[in-house]
Amino acid sequence: MMKDTIKDYFLDKPGTFEDHDRSHITLNLASEKIVELHQNYVDIKLNKSISNQLLSKLDEVKPIQDEGEFQWSQIQMDAISFSDLCELIDQSYESVISTLPEDEQREILDLEW
């Protein structure tokens, strides 16, 4: 199932963990929520410029909420390949980690998994 594969891919990154809700799984980096996995779609926190590019390419993507320099986007899982979704997860992870205090970034990136 793509949902489990996405979760495993995300959780291989340093400093990440998951939370469970009745309706979805939330994937986090430090104190920041980055991805929500639902049954048929994924919500992902993206840099606004990346989100806007994605919105212009795919009809199955819709903006959900602005959050500072980020925008939450909802993507239908069957509308995007696993490799493209992994690329978005990587971009989101890198964007979010760059906003954390430098000492927290070092601590996360120095973790051995």
Secondary structure as the mmCIF struct_conf table of DSSP 4:
data_model
#
loop_
_struct_conf.conf_type_id
_struct_conf.id
_struct_conf.beg_label_comp_id
_struct_conf.beg_label_asym_id
_struct_conf.beg_label_seq_id
_struct_conf.end_label_comp_id
_struct_conf.end_label_asym_id
_struct_conf.end_label_seq_id
HELX_RH_AL_P HELX_RH_AL_P1 MET A 2 LEU A 11
TURN_TY1_P TURN_TY1_P1 ASP A 12 ASP A 12
BEND BEND1 LYS A 13 LYS A 13
TURN_TY1_P TURN_TY1_P2 PRO A 14 GLY A 15
STRN STRN1 THR A 16 HIS A 20
BEND BEND2 ARG A 22 SER A 23
STRN STRN2 ILE A 25 LEU A 29
TURN_TY1_P TURN_TY1_P3 ALA A 30 SER A 31
STRN STRN3 GLU A 32 LEU A 37
BEND BEND3 GLN A 39 ASN A 40
STRN STRN4 TYR A 41 ASN A 47
HELX_RH_AL_P HELX_RH_AL_P2 LYS A 48 LYS A 57
TURN_TY1_P TURN_TY1_P4 ASP A 59 GLU A 60
STRN STRN5 VAL A 61 GLU A 67
TURN_TY1_P TURN_TY1_P5 GLY A 68 GLU A 69
STRN STRN6 PHE A 70 GLN A 76
HELX_RH_3T_P HELX_RH_3T_P1 MET A 77 ALA A 79
BEND BEND4 ILE A 80 ILE A 80
HELX_RH_AL_P HELX_RH_AL_P3 PHE A 82 THR A 99
BEND BEND5 LEU A 100 LEU A 100
HELX_RH_AL_P HELX_RH_AL_P4 GLU A 102 LEU A 109
TURN_TY1_P TURN_TY1_P6 ASP A 110 ASP A 110
#
